[in-house]
Every structure is written in C-alpha cells, then in structure tokens.
Amino acid sequence: MKKLSEIQIEEKLGNLDGWILDNEAITKSYMFKNFKEAFSKMTQIAFECEAKNHHPNWGNVYNSLTIRLNTHDVGGITQNDIDLAHIIEKIINP
C-alpha cells in the first residue's frame, strides 16, 4: 500500500461529495432522522469494512455519525481509504 500525496488526495476527493482532508485522514459527518437510522447505516458499513479488513475511526451520537478514514500502516491516506469512502457513500446515498 502506498500513501497518497496531498495533491492525489485532493484530486480523488473531487469525486467524493462532502469528504475533506483533515490531519492525515479523510472525514465526513452525516445526520440521520434518528438513532435507529444512524445505527442501521453503521451496521451496513461495518459489514463492508469487515469484508475489506479496513476499518474506520468513527463516532456516533444519537442521529449523527462522523467517519474518519486513514491507513494506520502507512501513516496516511491510501487508495483503500478512497475506495471505502465510495462504498460508504453508496450505502448512505443508494
């Protein structure tokens, strides 16, 4: 796995609405109707993450979900993080 440069990351984020580069991670926050909807989406995301063996840093408070993606092994962002962000977008916005 190769760490992406800041220029590469910014280019790839152009195809990911709302995702931003924040301190060696890409991040996005979501708001849902209620906790049940937020937790349902988190569960769907968790299954995809487990299948890819690539897991987010995330936080959930009632109807909000914040996701941070980076690859700890390289100390930054890789194509795996970009790919997972696309998967998350498809789950949340089918």
N, C-alpha and C positions, 0 to 999 in steps of 0.2 A: 504494500500500500504506500502510495506516495502522497505526501502532504501537498495540498494545492497552494499556489501563491495567492496573495490578496487580489491580484488582478483576475486570476482564473475564478476565484470565488465570486467576485462581483459580477463577472460575466454570467456565471451559472445562476446567480440569484435573480438575474433579469427574467428568468423563466419561472420564478417561484414568488408569487404574489404575497407580499407582507413579510417575507423572511428577511432578516437583517444579519449582518456580521456584527458580532458583539464579543470582543475579548476571546479570540480563538475558538469561537463556536458560532453556529448559525442558530437563530432563535425566532420563535413566533409565539404569540399568545392568541388564544381562541376564547370566545364566550359562547355559552350554550343556554338553552332555555332553562335548564335546571341541573341538579347534580346527577340525576339518573341518565340524562343525555350525555353529559360530560364523561361519566364513568363508562358508559356503553362505548363511546368512541375510544377511550383509553384502552379498553379491553380489546377492541378490534386492532388497534395499533400494536398492543403488546404481542398478539399472536404473530403479526408480521415481523416484529422486531426479533422475536424468538426464532422464527424460521430463518432469519438472516444472521442470527447471532451478532446483532448490532443493536445496542440498547440506548435509549435517550436518557438524558437528565430531564426530569420533568417535575412540575408541581401542580397540584390541583387544590383549589379552594372553592367549594360549592359548585358554581357553574363556570368557573374559569379553569383554563389549562394553559400552562406555559411549557414549551418544549425547547430544549437546547440540545443541539447535536454537535459532537466532535468525536474524533477518533483518538482515544487516550494513548494508544500505542505509538502514534507519531506526534502527539502533542499539538494537534491542529485539526484542520478540516480536510477530508479526503472525498473522493467520488462516492464512497459508501454513504457519507452523510447527505450528500446531494440526492442520491438515489432514494434514501429513506425519507427525505423531506417530500419528494414527489409522491411516494407511496402514502404518506400521511395526508397530503393534500387530496388524494383520490378517495381516501377513507372519509375525510371530513366533508369534502365537497364532491360527492359522487356525480 
